[in-house]
Amino acid sequence: VQLLYYHNILKINNKYKFLVNNRGIGPYGKEINQSDVKLGDVAQLSFDGQKFGHTLIIINVDNKSLEGIKIASHTFDNYGKSIAEYTFQKVRFIQIEGVRE
């Protein structure tokens, strides 16, 4: 079960499905509106408007605009970058509601 958990959480395109559908061990969450984002939530970007290909962790919310939502990501070691600084077609937000053991 643990191996399945780590395999699912690491694949970008499966993160959304894993988090919002997980009923077993590990983190679970729900898709939320931009107006509901807070520290620790996840943002996913779609650069082509079809597939979501980049996952960001929200580390600060100055305000609920894209300029006010700050993220951390592994790409170029971004920390404190505004989501608005990315060029993308779509964004979705996921709130982590908890973790099951």
C-alpha positions in Angstrom: 0.0 0.0 0.0 2.8 2.4 0.8 4.5 1.9 -2.6 1.2 2.6 -4.3 0.9 5.8 -2.3 4.3 7.1 -3.2 4.0 6.2 -6.9 0.7 8.1 -7.2 1.8 11.3 -5.4 4.9 11.6 -7.5 3.3 11.7 -10.9 2.2 15.2 -11.8 -0.9 14.2 -13.8 -2.1 11.8 -11.1 -1.7 14.1 -8.2 -5.1 15.7 -8.6 -6.9 12.4 -9.0 -5.0 10.9 -6.1 -5.7 13.7 -3.7 -9.4 14.3 -4.5 -10.3 10.6 -4.7 -8.0 9.0 -2.0 -10.0 7.1 0.5 -7.0 5.1 1.8 -3.7 5.9 3.4 -2.1 9.2 2.8 -3.2 12.8 2.1 -6.6 13.6 0.8 -8.2 16.9 -0.4 -10.7 18.7 -2.5 -10.6 21.1 -5.4 -11.3 24.7 -4.2 -11.9 28.1 -5.7 -9.2 30.7 -5.9 -11.0 32.7 -3.3 -10.6 29.9 -0.8 -6.8 29.3 -1.1 -4.7 29.4 2.0 -1.2 28.5 3.2 -0.3 24.9 2.4 -2.8 24.4 -0.4 -1.6 23.1 -3.8 -1.9 24.9 -7.2 -1.6 23.1 -10.5 -1.0 24.9 -13.8 -1.9 23.9 -17.3 0.3 25.5 -19.9 -1.7 24.2 -22.9 -5.2 24.5 -21.4 -5.6 20.7 -21.6 -3.2 18.9 -19.3 -2.0 20.1 -15.9 1.7 19.8 -15.9 3.1 21.7 -12.9 2.4 21.5 -9.2 3.1 24.4 -6.8 2.8 24.6 -3.0 1.2 27.8 -1.7 3.4 29.4 1.0 1.8 32.8 1.4 -1.4 34.5 0.5 -1.1 38.3 0.6 -4.5 38.5 -1.1 -6.6 36.2 -3.2 -5.4 37.6 -6.6 -2.9 35.6 -8.6 -0.3 38.3 -7.8 -0.9 37.8 -4.1 -0.6 34.0 -4.0 3.0 33.1 -3.4 4.4 29.6 -4.1 7.3 27.3 -3.7 8.4 24.8 -6.4 11.4 22.7 -7.3 11.7 24.3 -10.8 14.6 26.8 -10.6 14.2 26.5 -6.8 11.3 29.1 -6.8 10.3 30.3 -3.3 8.0 33.3 -2.8 7.2 33.7 -6.5 3.8 34.9 -7.4 1.6 32.5 -9.5 1.0 35.5 -11.8 4.6 35.4 -12.8 4.0 32.1 -14.7 2.5 32.0 -18.2 -0.3 29.5 -18.2 -3.8 28.8 -19.6 -5.5 27.3 -16.5 -5.0 27.0 -12.8 -6.7 24.8 -10.3 -6.4 24.7 -6.5 -6.5 21.7 -4.2 -6.9 22.0 -0.4 -5.3 19.2 1.6 -7.9 18.3 4.2 -5.9 15.7 6.1 -3.8 12.6 6.1 -4.9 9.0 6.9 -2.6 6.5 8.5 
